[in-house]
């Protein structure tokens, strides 16, 4: 992932991107149950695929039909809440 692949205005410059990229901080997520969802038509889908592939074990969730909008997020809400409930029960 590169700064020029990010949404316009999301980062000040390449250094800001590098300093805040989640990909450089993945060891901090070790041992945390994760769910990563993204709509296939969402502009963040390409980097979300990279992120999901970089995390081991692969997080719950996935890339499903939809975009970066309330309709997609509502379609995922039940599964996301079930995931949280499962984590709270353990």
Secondary structure as GFF3:
##gff-version 3
##sequence-region A 1 90
A	DSSP	three_ten_helix	3	5	.	.	.	ID=ss1
A	DSSP	alpha_helix	14	20	.	.	.	ID=ss2
A	DSSP	three_ten_helix	22	29	.	.	.	ID=ss3
A	DSSP	beta_strand	38	39	.	.	.	ID=ss4
A	DSSP	alpha_helix	45	54	.	.	.	ID=ss5
A	DSSP	beta_strand	63	64	.	.	.	ID=ss6
A	DSSP	alpha_helix	70	89	.	.	.	ID=ss7
###
